[in-house]
Amino acid sequence: MMGYANINMVNHGIHTRLYARSYIVCDDVSDSGSGDCAVFVNLDCGMTAQIVKMEVARQLSTEFGGLYNTNNILLSATHTHSGPAGFLEYVLFQISNLGWVQESFDAHVAGIVQRYSLSVAERNWYQYDTDKEMVMLKFFNEDTSPKGMVNWFAVHGTSMNNTNQYISGDNKGYAEQMFESLLNGGSLPGSGPFVAAFASTNLGDVSPNTRGPKCIDTGLDCDVDTSTCDGRVETCIASGPGRDMVESTQIIGHKQFAKAQSLFFEDAGRPVSGPVDFIHQYIDMSNQTVVIQQPDGSWAEVKTCKAAMGFSFAAGTTDGPGAFDFTQSDTTGNEFWDTIRDMIKKPSPELEACHKPKPILLATGEIEYPYAWQPQIVPVQLLRLGDVIIIGMPGELTTMAGRRIREAVTAKYAEAGETVKVVISGLSNTYSDYITTYEEYQVSKSDYITTYEEYQVSKSDYITTYEEYQVSKSDYITTYEEYQKQRYEGASTVYGPHTHQAYLQKFQELATAMIQGTPVVDEAQPPNLLDVQMSFVPGVVFDAAPLGHHFGDVTQQPTAGAFYPGETVVVKFVSGHPRNNPMTGRSFLEVLKLQEDGSWAVVATDASWETFFKWSRTDVLLGHSEVTITWNIPVDAAAGTYKIRHMGYHKPAVGMFRRAVYYMRSLFTGLFGRMLGRAGAPPQSTFYYEGETDTFQIAQPWLTLRSFGK
């Protein structure tokens, strides 16, 4: 699974489905309605892959005659850490999930396309250390009935921790379900006309685990500077506010849902007016010239760096700790890990000097085998929807890093006499880790976008400002100060301490170009790495039912007697492998209720919050599998007769040799891709099956008590 970089976090099922929610806004400048269109797509996934954006743009451009393309499509991820992996094209993001997974890539692309086709002085400026503002954009039909909404609020998708093995939209996914259910009259997830997106913004250093980090073995507070317990990060873990991660997800999601509900129904807001516009540019983030003001007041030119990850990146965060003896705020490194690093690739003196104070653990920008480890050419983008400006940020910004960029872009429009509302959509169009401030970079912390001070703490894989970069992450964007701290966020600001300032200047340039109507030229084109991807994830060779059984047979029926709201039903089926068909737009399970006319109505699917779908391989050699379906009966469930159905696809042993050859070819394509060519699509030979349980009853407690009283 993608997000925590934990090789042991392997998906075994579904808690909630992941969705792409698309919004198309066009400027009707003529009677024919031939004005510009801008598209915002909110994805329930960990981050956006550039290769996914390229393929989505290609397919939509073909389908709609060039109307939609890379320039006017913005893909933004909610940053759930419980989504599938294997769809990002760069090596660093494939290590923990054993490489490329074609089915994951195909499902991401298909889901988007289908949805589309359907449709200190500074410290005194802010009251809080994190942004507490929720920005909402409402959409209405011509008859003023509600059509959809997008809101942006900064909080990480890490309520589900790194022991989770179910696909989940995390807290934002829960909020989306609740809001859509409210506006769609209780319809099943993903099926109603109203679309609600809870989008990400500058969430790099904002954790949903409100109890904070504790040493799980002693209950004591973790060391503040290093986020360790007795020098180790593994037992320093943040949690809460619930009793477990599922309840915590629900609580944090409900808080966002409740605020959004208040804004939607109680706050009239203001009309959005003005033109629709967009601007997009590919830039080389390893070679950006940045103008900064020095302590003596003079100005100097500095540059960004080739990508590199710092030591604190490997420490992880308190939401998902790393391993070994890595710690936060590491600005020195150590000889042992330096030796291991040098066996992979010793960083050049130029790279080390450029990234200071970050000690380099992985010189990703200087490694080209088997293909690029992290992006060098990244997209930057602005969408204009009237007087709302959406910044497409290709990474994770810390709170301060995001605030500074928003203010800088707002100021550019103000200089032109325009009053606009600027919002940041994080993790957009590709993933380049953290962005911290310069100060946060110096702190050197991993995987969040922090301020310059935070970056000095050193954190990994977020784009931070210059400060945050000192914390070091290309995956995170921090401020310069955050970078100096070299916590996880700073350590994960991959283009050096001036990453944040480079992005800030670039978005100012894009704003100026949009205001003046001046086209921009791409600095370079990103590589298309689709043909050289490697995978060490074995495919599904075959499925078989145990002797005396068929696929879809029930091996555990609901327990005898009536169930009551709040209780749990658990059933099991003989199954095939879910990877045979992801059931995009469908479901692996249905909970059905008998209607008065004798028909059956679906009341829950594998996308519903109250269901859990778990698959397990019970015999690898014989190809036997089992599915466990858990239904937590809602407290408002109606009394009546119910049953549970399981659907799926199985792959027979016939054709097994041909499939094995394909998977071997897929592996060697990554090693010798230019000689062998792409392996192509896997052989398809799957067959549909379904099965259902016996019926069972749900009774209301008051009915039972009344009967007992007689």
KETIPA-871646 format. One line per 2 residues: for each residue x, y, z of C-alpha. Coordinates in steps of 0.1 Angstrom, whole numbers. Layout:
<pts>
X/Y/Z; ...
</pts>
This chain:
<pts>
0/0/0; 11/36/-7
20/63/19; 39/49/48
67/32/28; 62/1/49
69/-32/30; 48/-51/56
17/-30/48; 1/-53/23
-35/-49/12; -59/-77/21
-92/-61/14; -115/-30/12
-130/-9/39; -141/20/17
-138/24/-21; -116/52/-35
-132/76/-60; -122/103/-85
-144/133/-82; -143/156/-112
-154/193/-116; -155/209/-151
-159/247/-152; -163/264/-186
-163/301/-196; -193/306/-220
-178/335/-240; -201/329/-270
-236/316/-278; -220/283/-288
-203/280/-254; -169/276/-269
-150/293/-240; -121/279/-220
-127/249/-197; -108/241/-166
-109/207/-149; -103/199/-112
-102/162/-102; -100/152/-66
-85/117/-62; -89/94/-31
-52/82/-33; -19/89/-16
-4/111/-43; -7/118/-80
16/101/-105; 28/122/-134
25/91/-157; -11/88/-146
-18/125/-155; -1/120/-189
-22/89/-197; -54/105/-185
-47/136/-206; -40/115/-237
-72/95/-234; -94/125/-227
-78/146/-255; -85/117/-279
-121/113/-267; -131/149/-266
-112/162/-297; -84/181/-278
-107/200/-255; -91/186/-224
-53/183/-221; -24/185/-197
-27/223/-194; -63/225/-182
-66/193/-162; -55/194/-125
-53/161/-106; -51/165/-68
-48/136/-42; -64/136/-8
-33/119/6; -48/88/21
-21/64/33; -44/34/28
-46/33/-10; -30/9/-35
7/13/-45; 25/4/-77
13/33/-100; 41/58/-94
68/56/-120; 99/66/-101
121/40/-83; 121/55/-48
83/52/-46; 84/16/-57
109/1/-33; 85/-6/-5
59/-22/-28; 82/-43/-49
79/-23/-81; 53/-14/-107
18/-29/-106; 1/-26/-139
-34/-33/-125; -30/-4/-101
-20/20/-128; -48/8/-151
-74/12/-123; -62/47/-114
-64/58/-151; -97/41/-157
-113/55/-126; -104/90/-135
-114/87/-172; -147/70/-164
-157/96/-139; -147/123/-164
-167/109/-192; -196/107/-168
-187/141/-157; 93/354/145
78/388/131; 61/364/108
48/343/136; 28/373/149
8/373/117; -9/340/125
-30/330/155; -23/292/150
6/269/141; -17/252/115
-43/265/91; -78/262/106
-95/277/77; -118/256/55
-124/270/20; -155/258/2
-165/262/-35; -202/254/-41
-217/244/-74; -254/248/-83
-277/238/-112; -295/265/-131
-326/259/-109; -304/266/-79
-305/230/-66; -272/218/-52
-248/201/-77; -215/197/-59
-189/212/-37; -151/212/-31
-135/222/1; -99/225/11
-87/218/47; -52/209/59
-50/176/77; -30/144/68
-47/112/57; -30/91/84
-58/83/108; -55/47/95
-20/38/107; 6/16/91
-8/-16/105; -39/-12/84
-45/-38/56; -77/-24/41
-81/1/12; -95/32/28
-102/68/19; -92/77/55
-107/107/72; -114/127/40
-129/97/24; -153/93/53
-162/130/52; -169/127/14
-192/97/20; -212/114/47
-217/146/27; -227/128/-5
-251/106/15; -267/137/30
-272/155/-3; -281/124/-23
-309/112/1; -289/82/15
-280/67/-18; -251/42/-20
-216/55/-21; -206/68/-55
-241/66/-70; -258/100/-64
-257/131/-86; -242/154/-59
-204/152/-57; -185/163/-26
-147/165/-26; -126/170/5
-93/181/-10; -58/184/3
-39/216/8; -8/226/28
-11/195/51; 25/185/52
30/190/89; -6/186/101
-13/153/118; -49/140/126
-36/120/156; -45/146/182
-33/127/213; 2/133/200
32/110/201; 38/87/231
62/59/238; 38/29/234
58/7/257; 60/32/287
32/57/280; 57/85/285
62/115/261; 87/109/232
119/130/230; 108/163/215
138/169/192; 144/134/179
109/118/182; 124/87/199
120/65/229; 153/55/244
169/65/211; 146/45/188
118/58/166; 98/25/163
79/30/196; 72/67/193
38/67/178; 10/93/176
-26/82/180; -61/93/187
-86/108/192; -105/74/190
-100/41/208; -86/26/176
-77/38/141; -111/32/126
-128/52/152; -102/79/149
-108/81/111; -145/85/118
-140/112/144; -116/133/123
-137/128/92; -169/138/110
-153/170/122; -146/180/86
-180/168/75; -198/189/102
-179/221/94; -185/216/57
-222/210/64; -223/243/84
-206/262/56; -228/247/29
-262/253/45; -256/282/70
-230/304/53; -243/321/22
-208/329/10; -205/350/-21
-210/345/-58; -179/336/-78
-175/357/-109; -149/363/-136
-132/344/-164; -121/307/-166
-84/304/-173; -55/280/-168
-17/280/-172; 7/250/-170
45/246/-173; 70/219/-169
101/231/-150; 135/215/-141
134/217/-103; 171/206/-101
182/238/-118; 161/267/-107
178/301/-99; 164/317/-68
170/353/-56; 171/356/-18
178/383/7; 207/377/29
210/386/67; 229/418/58
201/429/36; 219/423/3
204/401/-24; 221/370/-39
213/343/-65; 213/307/-53
202/275/-70; 181/244/-63
198/210/-63; 195/176/-79
172/154/-58; 184/138/-26
168/124/5; 182/131/40
188/108/70; 157/120/89
136/108/60; 143/72/71
132/80/106; 96/84/93
71/104/113; 52/98/145
22/89/123; 43/62/107
77/56/123; 107/43/104
132/17/115; 168/11/127
186/39/144; 175/69/123
161/99/142; 145/132/135
167/164/133; 197/145/121
222/170/105; 253/149/107
246/113/95; 268/84/106
296/64/92; 278/31/91
249/43/70; 273/64/49
291/32/40; 258/15/31
247/45/11; 280/47/-8
275/11/-20; 244/23/-38
257/57/-49; 281/80/-31
268/116/-34; 291/140/-53
307/168/-33; 286/193/-53
254/175/-42; 265/174/-6
274/211/-6; 241/221/-23
219/202/2; 236/214/34
227/211/63; 210/179/51
232/148/54; 224/128/23
211/92/27; 200/86/-9
215/106/-38; 184/100/-59
191/127/-84; 224/111/-93
211/75/-97; 198/65/-131
196/27/-128; 173/10/-136
155/43/-143; 150/76/-125
144/74/-88; 126/108/-83
112/134/-107; 135/161/-121
110/177/-144; 78/186/-126
45/204/-135; 34/237/-120
-1/249/-127; -27/275/-120
-65/272/-126; -87/302/-125
-124/298/-118; -137/333/-117
-120/351/-88; -108/318/-73
-72/308/-81; -62/271/-75
-25/263/-72; -16/229/-84
13/220/-60; 33/189/-70
42/179/-34; 34/183/2
36/218/16; 40/226/53
17/251/69; 42/280/67
54/271/32; 18/271/20
9/304/37; 39/321/21
30/309/-14; -7/318/-11
3/353/0; 28/358/-28
3/348/-55; -24/369/-39
-1/399/-39; 6/395/-77
-31/397/-85; -35/426/-60
-7/445/-79; -29/441/-110
-59/455/-92; -76/422/-87
-90/407/-55; -89/369/-56
-91/340/-33; -61/317/-36
-62/281/-25; -36/254/-28
-44/219/-40; -16/197/-27
-1/165/-42; -12/176/-77
-2/162/-111; 30/144/-98
47/137/-65; 79/154/-56
78/148/-18; 78/177/7
82/214/4; 93/232/36
105/267/43; 142/274/44
140/274/83; 122/241/84
147/226/60; 174/233/85
155/212/111; 156/182/88
125/161/94; 108/136/71
78/135/47; 60/167/56
61/203/42; 71/225/71
84/260/77; 121/269/76
123/261/113; 105/227/108
128/218/79; 158/221/103
142/194/123; 146/171/92
117/152/79; 112/131/47
94/132/13; 76/165/15
83/197/-5; 92/223/21
104/259/20; 141/266/22
140/263/60; 121/230/57
145/217/32; 172/219/58
150/192/72; 153/178/37
126/163/14; 119/166/-24
88/149/-17; 79/177/7
81/215/1; 92/233/33
105/268/40; 142/276/42
140/277/80; 122/244/81
148/228/59; 175/238/83
158/218/111; 161/186/91
132/169/106; 113/144/84
98/172/62; 131/189/57
149/157/49; 122/150/24
125/183/6; 144/168/-23
157/198/-43; 176/215/-14
171/243/10; 158/268/-16
130/245/-29; 102/265/-14
115/298/-26; 119/284/-61
83/273/-62; 72/306/-47
89/325/-75; 77/302/-102
40/305/-91; 45/343/-90
57/341/-126; 28/320/-136
3/344/-120; 19/373/-139
17/354/-171; -19/346/-166
-28/382/-157; -10/395/-188
-22/367/-211; 14/357/-219
21/321/-229; 48/302/-210
73/277/-225; 81/244/-209
117/242/-197; 118/205/-206
95/175/-210; 92/148/-184
102/113/-194; 76/87/-201
88/57/-181; 59/34/-188
79/11/-211; 107/4/-186
88/-3/-154; 99/-33/-133
77/-54/-111; 86/-80/-85
50/-85/-75; 38/-119/-88
6/-119/-107; -23/-142/-103
-13/-175/-119; -45/-194/-112
-74/-199/-87; -90/-232/-76
-119/-240/-54; -114/-266/-26
-125/-301/-33; -163/-303/-31
-168/-266/-34; -174/-240/-61
-165/-204/-63; -190/-184/-44
-199/-211/-20; -206/-199/16
-183/-215/41; -196/-196/71
-232/-185/73; -247/-158/95
-251/-171/131; -285/-184/140
-311/-161/156; -320/-125/150
-294/-97/148; -299/-62/162
-287/-27/151; -252/-22/164
-243/-59/161; -220/-75/136
-226/-101/109; -195/-121/97
-197/-145/67; -171/-163/45
-171/-174/8; -149/-195/-15
-133/-169/-37; -110/-160/-66
-82/-134/-63; -96/-98/-63
-67/-88/-87; -84/-108/-114
-108/-78/-118; -108/-47/-96
-146/-43/-102; -142/-6/-110
-176/10/-106; -190/-22/-91
-186/-41/-58; -172/-73/-44
-201/-75/-20; -237/-65/-15
-259/-64/16; -295/-69/4
-328/-63/21; -361/-80/11
-388/-55/0; -425/-58/4
-430/-67/-33; -406/-96/-30
-376/-79/-47; -342/-73/-31
-327/-39/-26; -290/-32/-21
-284/-14/12; -246/-16/14
-216/-24/-8; -178/-27/-3
-176/11/-5; -199/15/25
-184/26/59; -201/-3/78
-186/-31/56; -152/-48/56
-141/-70/27; -111/-92/35
-94/-116/11; -68/-143/21
-50/-170/2; -56/-201/22
-34/-224/1; -8/-209/-22
1/-242/-40; -35/-252/-47
-47/-216/-54; -74/-216/-27
-88/-183/-15; -113/-172/10
-132/-139/15; -145/-127/48
-172/-101/48; -180/-81/79
-211/-60/82; -214/-37/112
-252/-32/113; -260/5/114
-279/17/144; -307/30/122
-310/-2/101; -346/-12/95
-360/-44/107; -365/-71/81
-350/-100/61; -314/-96/48
-288/-116/29; -252/-110/18
-239/-116/-17; -202/-119/-29
-192/-114/-65; -158/-118/-82
-137/-134/-109; -116/-165/-108
-87/-175/-131; -86/-213/-140
-54/-233/-143; -59/-235/-181
-35/-210/-196; -13/-210/-165
20/-215/-185; 12/-186/-208
5/-163/-179; 37/-174/-161
57/-165/-192; 41/-131/-193
50/-123/-157; 86/-133/-162
87/-111/-193; 73/-82/-173
102/-86/-148; 129/-87/-174
114/-58/-193; 124/-36/-165
160/-49/-167; 163/-51/-204
134/-30/-216; 149/-14/-246
159/-48/-260; 127/-68/-252
101/-41/-256; 71/-37/-233
55/-69/-221; 20/-57/-230
-12/-66/-213; -15/-98/-193
-34/-127/-209; -71/-124/-199
-89/-156/-190; -111/-149/-160
-146/-160/-153; -174/-143/-132
-189/-160/-102; -212/-150/-73
-227/-165/-42; -250/-155/-14
-258/-164/22; -289/-178/37
-313/-150/48; -312/-136/83
-333/-113/104; -327/-79/119
-351/-71/147; -356/-38/166
-349/-42/203; -382/-25/212
-402/-50/192; -386/-79/210
-393/-63/244; -429/-57/235
-433/-93/224; -417/-105/257
-441/-83/276; -471/-102/261
</pts>
